[in-house]
Amino acid sequence: MTVERFAFAGRTCVITGAASGIGAALTLDLARRRAVLALVDRDAEGLDRVAALARQAGAQEVSTHVVDLSDGGDRLDLAAAVAERHGGADLLVNNAGVALNGTFEQVSMKDFDWLMEINLHAVIRTTKAFLPQLLSRPGAHVVNISSLFGLIAPPTQVAYVTSKYGVRGFSEALRHELAGQVGVTVVHPGGIRTNIATSARLSGPDVDGRQAEQAAEFTRKALTLPPEEAAKLIVAAVQARKPRLVITRVAKLADVLARVAPGRYWNVIQRQLDKRGLM
């Protein structure tokens, strides 16, 4: 069955993690397309700032919703608020995410659960809460932001990788289940210039500041694509109803390598990272 391209003008778009990074860039891109925006983040000040910019950029209507996605809520109250204010959601973008530094041995289960709640469980809970609205809106769509680390699994990122592989699997199964009713796009960004590495939680003491220094160096060398460019690609993928989007050449190469040599790809990648001084 052929599905029409997604038109954003006048459609209600819910974006989590909208106060910064890819979420903020998506907000402004959709505002310029005359969308109706429901913006979600725990950062009230950042949310207000982005909302003001969205109104200036041409959004038909903007509402802000201060929500801490780590609290385990079912998000039914958020869905109800969006329905009351805007009539329902046409596009849900599950973008909010966090990172956690440390090996699996170092990381506490409390921190592991915190990351899983935001990166995976909140994606599932929010999608579940909005699903009745999406099913009732012709041509509705869901975007779930996974990661390059939902395609490859580096050491010292066990919690993050677990969550992002989970988002990938959830998205693919949901797409197959909702085929012909609601579109689903899973996005695997690699190397986007955001603060996710430098703002990562450290599970345990960083005695000599080495991990913070490594995070800053990784951000400078590896996270180079502007979030605005990522936002453009995501919007285009939604318009075209693409099931999957891998962003950046490095991520695409890593994706191919992981499929060609699933048991050996990390040895190849590690040699390249060593050459670039990223390991």
KOLKE-635031 format. One line per 4 residues: number of its first residue (from 0); their letters; for each residue z, x negated, y negated of N, C-alpha, C. Coordinates in steps of 0.1 Angstrom, whole numbers, plus 2048, in hexadecimal, padded with zeros to 3 digits. Example, Ala and Ser with C-alpha at 12.3 -4.5 7.8 and 13.67 -1.06 7.14 Angstrom:
BEGIN
0) AS) 84E/77C/839/84E/785/82D/84E/77C/821; 847/780/816/847/777/80B/84F/77F/800
This chain:
BEGIN
0) MTVE) 800/7F8/80C/800/800/800/800/7F7/7F4; 7F7/7FA/7EA/7F7/7F3/7DE/801/7F8/7D4; 809/7EF/7CE/813/7F2/7C4/80F/7EE/7B7; 810/7F6/7AD/80C/7F3/79F/814/7E8/79A
4) RFAF) 80E/7E0/790/815/7D5/78A/821/7DB/782; 82C/7D4/781/838/7D8/77A/835/7D7/76B; 837/7E2/764/836/7E2/755/844/7E3/74F; 847/7DA/746/855/7D9/742/859/7E2/736
8) AGRT) 84F/7E6/72E/852/7ED/722/859/7FB/725; 865/7FD/720/86C/809/722/873/80A/72F; 872/800/738/879/800/745/886/7F9/743; 890/7FE/74A/89E/7F9/749/8A0/7ED/753
12) CVIT) 8A3/7E2/74D/8A4/7D5/755/8B3/7D1/754; 8B9/7D0/760/8C7/7CB/760/8C7/7BC/764; 8CE/7B4/75C/8CD/7A5/75F/8DC/7A0/760; 8E0/79A/76B/8ED/794/76C/8EC/785/768
16) GAAS) 8F7/780/763/8F6/772/75E/8ED/771/752; 8EE/77B/749/8E4/77C/73E/8E8/774/732; 8F4/76E/732/8F9/767/725/8F4/759/724; 8ED/753/72E/8E8/746/72D/8DE/743/737
20) GIGA) 8D8/737/736/8CE/732/740/8C2/73B/743; 8BF/73D/74F/8B3/745/753/8B6/753/74F; 8C2/758/750/8C5/766/74D/8C2/769/73E; 8C6/760/735/8C3/762/727/8B5/761/724
24) ALTL) 8AE/757/72A/89F/756/728/898/762/72D; 89C/768/738/896/774/73D/898/780/734; 8A4/780/72F/8A8/78B/725/89E/78B/719; 89C/77F/713/893/77F/708/885/781/70B
28) DLAR) 880/77D/716/873/77F/71B/870/78E/71C; 87A/795/723/878/7A3/725/87A/7AB/718; 882/7A6/70F/884/7AC/702/876/7AD/6FB; 86F/7A2/6FB/862/7A1/6F4/858/7AA/6FB
32) RRAV) 85B/7AF/707/852/7B8/70E/857/7C7/70C; 860/7C9/703/865/7D6/6FF/86D/7DD/70B; 874/7D5/713/87C/7DB/71D/889/7E0/718; 88F/7E9/720/89D/7ED/71D/8A6/7E4/726
36) LALV) 8B0/7DE/720/8B8/7D4/726/8C6/7D8/728; 8CC/7D6/734/8DA/7D7/737/8DE/7C9/73C; 8E6/7C2/733/8E9/7B4/735/8F7/7B2/73B; 8F9/7AA/745/906/7A9/74C/90A/79A/74C
40) DRDA) 916/798/749/91C/78A/749/92B/78B/747; 932/781/74B/940/780/748/943/77A/73A; 939/773/734/93A/76D/727/937/777/71C; 941/77E/717/93E/788/70D/938/783/701
44) EGLD) 93C/777/6FC/936/772/6F0/928/76E/6F2; 925/767/6FD/917/763/700/90E/76F/702; 914/77A/708/90C/786/70A/909/78D/6FD; 912/78D/6F4/90F/793/6E6/904/78B/6DF
48) RVAA) 905/77E/6E0/8FB/776/6DA/8ED/778/6DF; 8EC/779/6EC/8DF/77B/6F2/8DA/789/6F0; 8E3/793/6F0/8DF/7A1/6ED/8DA/7A2/6DF; 8E0/79B/6D5/8DB/79B/6C7/8CD/796/6C6
52) LARQ) 8CA/78B/6CD/8BD/784/6CE/8B3/78E/6D4; 8B7/795/6DF/8AE/79E/6E6/8AA/7A9/6DD; 8B3/7AF/6D5/8B0/7B9/6CC/8A6/7B5/6C1; 8A8/7A9/6BC/89F/7A3/6B2/891/7A0/6B9
56) AGAQ) 891/79D/6C6/884/79A/6CC/87C/7A7/6D0; 882/7B3/6CF/87A/7BF/6D1/87F/7C7/6DC; 88A/7C5/6E3/88F/7CE/6ED/891/7DC/6E8; 88D/7E6/6F0/88E/7F4/6EC/89C/7F8/6EA
60) EVST) 8A5/7F3/6F4/8B3/7F6/6F3/8BA/7EB/6FB; 8C7/7E8/6F7/8CE/7DD/6FE/8DD/7E2/700; 8E2/7E1/70C/8F0/7E3/70E/8F6/7D7/714; 903/7D4/712/909/7C8/718/915/7CD/721
64) HVVD) 917/7C6/72C/921/7CA/735/929/7BD/739; 935/7BC/735/93D/7B0/738/943/7B2/746; 93E/7AA/750/943/7AB/75E/945/79E/764; 950/79C/76B/953/790/772/94F/792/780
68) LSDG) 944/78D/784/93E/78F/792/947/789/79D; 951/781/799/959/77B/7A4/964/784/7A8; 966/790/7A2/971/798/7A5/970/7A1/7B1; 964/7A1/7B8/963/7A8/7C4/960/7B7/7C2
72) GDRL) 95D/7BB/7B6/95B/7CA/7B4/94E/7CF/7BA; 94D/7DC/7BC/942/7E1/7C3/936/7E4/7B9; 938/7E3/7AC/92E/7E4/7A1/929/7F2/7A0; 930/7FC/7A6/92C/80A/7A4/92F/80E/795
76) DLAA) 939/808/78F/93C/80C/781/931/806/778; 92C/7FA/77B/921/7F5/773/914/7FD/775; 911/801/781/905/809/783/907/817/77C; 913/81D/77C/915/829/775/913/828/766
80) AVAE) 918/81D/761/917/81A/753/908/819/74E; 901/812/757/8F2/810/754/8EB/81E/755; 8EF/826/75F/8E8/833/760/8EC/83C/755; 8F8/83C/750/8FC/844/745/8F6/840/738
84) RHGG) 8F4/833/736/8EF/82E/729/8E0/82E/729; 8D9/82A/734/8CB/829/734/8C3/832/73E; 8CB/83A/746/8C4/843/750/8C2/83D/75D; 8C4/830/75F/8C2/829/76C/8BA/81C/76B
88) ADLL) 8BA/814/775/8B4/807/775/8A6/807/77C; 89D/801/775/88F/7FF/77B/88E/7F1/781; 895/7E7/77B/895/7D9/780/8A3/7D4/780; 8A7/7CE/78B/8B4/7C7/78C/8B1/7B8/78F
92) VNNA) 8B6/7B0/786/8B5/7A1/788/8C3/79C/78B; 8C5/798/797/8D2/791/79B/8D0/782/799; 8D5/77E/78D/8D2/771/789/8DF/768/788; 8EB/76F/786/8F7/767/784/8FA/75E/790
96) GVAL) 8FF/752/78D/902/749/798/90B/73D/793; 912/737/79C/91B/72C/798/919/721/7A3; 91E/715/7A0/91D/70A/7A9/92B/704/7AB; 92C/6FC/7B6/939/6F6/7BA/936/6E8/7BF
100) NGTF) 93D/6DE/7B9/93B/6D1/7BD/945/6CD/7C8; 941/6C4/7D1/94A/6BF/7DC/944/6C1/7EA; 949/6B9/7F3/945/6BA/801/94C/6C6/807; 947/6CA/812/94D/6D6/819/95C/6D2/81D
104) EQVS) 95F/6C6/820/96C/6C2/823/975/6C3/816; 970/6BF/80B/977/6C0/7FE/97A/6CE/7F9; 970/6D6/7FA/970/6E3/7F4/97A/6EC/7FA; 982/6F3/7F2/98C/6FC/7F7/985/709/7FB
108) MKDF) 98B/711/804/985/71E/808/986/728/7FC; 990/726/7F4/991/72F/7E8/985/72D/7DF; 981/720/7DD/975/71E/7D5/968/722/7DC; 968/720/7E9/95C/723/7F1/95A/733/7F0
112) DWLM) 965/73A/7F1/964/749/7F0/960/74D/7E2; 965/747/7D8/962/74A/7CA/953/749/7C8; 94D/73E/7CD/93F/73C/7CB/937/746/7D3; 93B/749/7DF/934/753/7E7/934/761/7E1
116) EINL) 93F/764/7DB/941/771/7D5/937/773/7C9; 935/769/7C1/92C/76A/7B6/91D/768/7BA; 91B/75E/7C2/90D/75B/7C5/906/764/7D0; 90E/769/7D9/908/771/7E4/90E/780/7E4
120) HAVI) 91B/781/7E5/921/78E/7E6/91E/797/7DA; 91E/791/7CE/91B/799/7C2/90D/79D/7C2; 904/795/7C7/8F6/799/7C8/8F5/7A6/7D1; 8FC/7A5/7DC/8FB/7B0/7E6/902/7BD/7E0
124) RTTK) 90E/7BB/7DA/915/7C6/7D5/90D/7CD/7C9; 908/7C5/7C1/901/7CA/7B5/8F4/7D2/7B9; 8ED/7CC/7C3/8E1/7D2/7C8/8E4/7DF/7CF; 8EF/7E0/7D7/8F3/7EC/7DD/8F7/7F7/7D3
128) AFLP) 8FE/7F3/7C8/902/7FC/7BE/8F6/803/7B7; 8EC/7FA/7B4/8E0/7FF/7AD/8D5/805/7B5; 8D7/804/7C3/8CC/808/7CC/8C8/817/7CA; 8D2/820/7C9/8CD/82E/7C7/8C5/830/7BA
132) QLLS) 8C8/829/7B0/8C0/82A/7A3/8B2/824/7A6; 8B2/819/7AC/8A5/812/7AE/89C/81B/7B7; 8A2/821/7C1/89A/829/7CA/894/835/7C3; 89B/83A/7B9/897/846/7B2/88D/843/7A6
136) RPGA) 88A/836/7A4/881/832/799/875/82D/79E; 869/833/79D/85D/82F/7A3/859/821/79E; 856/818/7A7/852/80A/7A3/85D/801/7A0; 869/804/7A4/875/7FC/7A1/874/7EF/7A8
140) HVVN) 87C/7E5/7A4/87B/7D7/7A9/888/7D0/7A8; 88B/7C7/7B2/897/7BF/7B2/892/7B0/7B2; 899/7A8/7AA/897/799/7AA/8A4/793/7AE; 8A4/78B/7B8/8B0/783/7BC/8AE/774/7BA
144) ISSL) 8B6/76E/7B2/8B4/75F/7B0/8BB/757/7BA; 8B4/751/7C3/8B9/748/7CD/8B9/73A/7C6; 8B3/730/7CD/8B3/723/7C8/8AA/71A/7D0; 8A6/70E/7CB/8A1/704/7D4/8AA/702/7E0
148) FGLI) 8B7/703/7DD/8C1/701/7E8/8C2/70D/7F1; 8B9/716/7EF/8B7/721/7F9/8AC/71E/802; 8A5/712/800/89A/70E/808/89D/701/80F; 8A5/6F8/809/8AA/6EC/80F/8B9/6EB/80D
152) APPT) 8BF/6E3/815/8CE/6E3/816/8D3/6D4/814; 8D6/6D0/808/8DB/6C3/805/8EA/6C2/808; 8EF/6B6/80B/8FD/6B4/80D/905/6B6/800; 912/6B8/801/91B/6BB/7F6/919/6C8/7EF
156) QVAY) 910/6D1/7F5/90D/6DE/7EF/90E/6E9/7F9; 917/6E7/803/918/6F1/80E/91A/6FF/809; 923/701/800/926/70E/7FC/91A/714/7F4; 915/70D/7EB/909/712/7E3/8FE/715/7EC
160) VTSK) 8FB/70C/7F5/8EF/70E/7FF/8F2/71A/807; 8FE/71C/80C/901/728/814/8FE/735/80D; 902/735/800/900/741/7F8/8F1/743/7F5; 8EA/739/7F2/8DC/73B/7EE/8D3/73D/7FA
164) YGVR) 8D6/738/806/8CF/73C/812/8D2/74A/815; 8DE/74F/812/8E2/75D/814/8DA/766/80B; 8D8/762/7FE/8D0/76A/7F5/8C2/76B/7FA; 8BD/760/7FF/8AF/760/804/8AD/76A/810
168) GFSE) 8B6/769/819/8B6/772/825/8B8/780/821; 8C1/783/819/8C4/791/814/8B7/796/80D; 8B1/78E/805/8A5/793/7FD/89A/796/806; 897/78D/810/88C/78F/819/88E/79B/822
172) ALRH) 89A/79D/827/89C/7A9/830/89B/7B6/827; 8A1/7B5/81B/8A1/7C1/812/892/7C5/80F; 88A/7BA/80C/87C/7BD/809/875/7C4/814; 877/7C0/820/871/7C6/82B/876/7D5/82D
176) ELAG) 883/7D7/82B/889/7E4/82C/884/7EE/822; 882/7E9/815/87F/7F2/80A/870/7F2/807; 868/7EC/810/859/7EB/80E/854/7F9/80A; 84C/7FA/800/846/806/7FB/84F/80F/7F2
180) QVGV) 85C/80A/7F1/865/812/7E8/86A/80A/7DC; 86F/7FE/7DF/874/7F5/7D5/86F/7E7/7D8; 86A/7E0/7CE/865/7D2/7D0/871/7C9/7CF; 870/7BE/7D6/87A/7B3/7D6/874/7A6/7D5
184) TVVH) 878/79E/7CB/873/790/7C9/87F/787/7CA; 87E/77D/7D3/888/772/7D4/883/766/7CD; 88B/760/7C4/887/755/7BC/88E/748/7C0; 887/73D/7C2/88D/730/7C5/88A/726/7BA
188) PGGI) 892/726/7B0/890/71C/7A5/895/70E/7A9; 88E/704/7A4/892/6F6/7A6/891/6EF/799; 89B/6E9/795/89B/6E0/789/89A/6E7/77C; 8A1/6F3/77A/8A0/6FA/76D/8AB/6F5/764
192) RTNI) 8A8/6F3/758/8B1/6ED/74E/8BC/6F7/74A; 8C6/6F8/752/8D2/701/74F/8DF/6F8/750; 8EA/6FF/74E/8F7/6F8/74F/8FE/6F9/75C; 8F7/6FE/766/8FD/701/773/904/6F5/779
196) ATSA) 8FE/6E9/778/903/6DD/77E/910/6D8/776; 90F/6D7/769/91A/6D2/761/925/6DC/760; 923/6E9/762/92E/6F3/762/933/6F6/770; 92E/6EF/77A/932/6F1/788/941/6EF/78A
200) RLSG) 947/6F7/792/956/6F6/794/958/6EA/79E; 962/6E2/79B/965/6D7/7A4/971/6DB/7AD; 96F/6DB/7BA/97A/6DE/7C3/982/6D2/7C6; 98D/6D0/7BE/995/6C3/7C0/993/6BB/7B3
204) PDVD) 99C/6B1/7B2/99C/6A8/7A6/990/69F/7A5; 98A/69D/799/980/693/797/987/687/790; 98D/67F/798/997/675/793/990/66C/789; 985/666/78C/97E/65C/783/973/662/77B
208) GRQA) 971/670/77B/967/676/774/959/674/779; 958/66E/786/94B/66B/78C/942/677/78E; 949/682/793/941/68E/797/93B/694/78A; 943/695/780/93E/69A/773/933/692/76E
212) EQAA) 934/685/76F/929/67C/76A/91C/67E/773; 91E/680/780/912/682/788/90C/68F/785; 914/69A/782/90E/6A7/77F/906/6A6/772; 90B/69F/768/904/69D/75B/8F7/695/75D
216) EFTR) 8F7/68B/766/8EB/683/769/8E1/68C/770; 8E6/694/77A/8DD/69C/781/8D6/6A6/778; 8DE/6AC/76F/8D8/6B6/765/8CE/6AF/75C; 8D0/6A3/758/8C7/69C/74F/8BA/698/756
220) KALT) 8BB/693/763/8AF/68E/76A/8A8/699/772; 8AF/6A2/778/8A9/6AC/781/8A7/6BA/77C; 8AF/6BE/772/8AE/6CC/76D/8A6/6CB/760; 899/6CC/761/890/6C9/755/888/6D4/751
224) LPPE) 885/6DE/759/87C/6E9/755/884/6F3/74C; 87F/6F6/740/886/6FF/737/887/70D/73E; 893/714/73C/895/721/742/88A/72B/73D; 885/729/731/87B/732/72C/86E/732/735
228) EAAK) 86B/726/73A/85F/725/743/862/72C/750; 86E/72A/755/872/731/762/872/740/760; 876/745/754/876/753/752/868/759/752; 85F/752/74C/851/756/74C/84B/758/75A
232) LIVA) 84F/74E/762/84A/74F/770/850/75A/778; 85D/75D/775/864/768/77C/85E/775/778; 85C/777/76B/856/783/765/848/786/76B; 840/77B/76C/833/77C/772/833/780/781
236) AVQA) 83D/77B/788/83F/77E/796/843/78D/798; 84B/792/78F/84F/7A0/790/843/7A9/78D; 83B/7A5/782/82F/7AD/77F/826/7AE/78B; 824/7A2/791/81A/7A2/79D/821/7A6/7AA
240) RKPR) 82E/7AA/7AA/835/7AE/7B6/835/7A3/7C0; 836/797/7BC/837/78C/7C6/844/78D/7CE; 843/78A/7DB/84F/78B/7E3/858/77E/7E1; 852/773/7DD/859/767/7DD/853/75E/7D2
244) LVIT) 85C/757/7CB/858/74E/7C0/860/741/7C2; 859/736/7C3/85F/728/7C3/85B/721/7B6; 865/71D/7AE/862/718/7A1/864/709/7A1; 85A/702/79C/858/6F3/79A/851/6ED/7A6
248) RVAK) 84A/6E3/7A2/842/6DB/7AD/84B/6D5/7B7; 856/6CF/7B2/85F/6C9/7BC/865/6D3/7C6; 868/6DF/7C1/86D/6E9/7CA/863/6ED/7D4; 856/6EF/7D0/84C/6F3/7D9/849/6E8/7E4
252) LADV) 84A/6DB/7E0/848/6D1/7E9/854/6D0/7F3; 860/6D2/7EE/86C/6D3/7F7/86B/6DE/801; 866/6E9/7FC/864/6F5/805/85B/6F2/810; 84F/6EC/80D/845/6E9/817/84B/6DF/821
256) LARV) 852/6D5/81C/858/6CA/824/862/6D0/82E; 86A/6D9/829/875/6DF/832/86E/6E7/83D; 863/6ED/83B/85C/6F5/845/855/6EC/84F; 84F/6E1/84A/847/6D8/852/851/6D0/85B
260) APGR) 85C/6CB/855/865/6C2/85C/873/6C7/85B; 876/6D3/861/883/6D9/85E/88F/6D0/862; 88E/6C7/86C/899/6BF/870/89A/6B1/869; 88F/6AE/861/88F/6A1/85C/88C/6A0/84D
264) YWNV) 88B/6AC/846/887/6AC/838/891/6A5/82F; 89E/6A6/832/8A7/6A0/829/8A6/691/828; 8A3/68A/833/8A1/67C/832/896/678/828; 88B/67F/828/880/67D/81F/885/680/810
268) IQRQ) 88B/68B/80E/890/68E/801/89A/684/7FC; 8A3/680/804/8AE/677/800/8A8/66A/7FB; 89D/665/802/897/658/7FD/891/65A/7EF; 88B/665/7ED/886/668/7DF/891/669/7D5
272) LDKR) 89C/670/7D8/8A7/671/7CF/8AD/663/7CC; 8AE/65B/7D6/8B4/64D/7D4/8AB/645/7CA; 89E/647/7CC/895/640/7C2/897/644/7B4; 89A/651/7B2/89C/657/7A5/8AA/655/7A0
276) GLM) 8B3/64F/7A8/8C1/64E/7A4/8C9/65A/7A4; 8C5/664/7AC/8CC/671/7AC/8D6/673/7B8; 8D7/668/7C0/8E0/669/7CB/8EA/65D/7CA
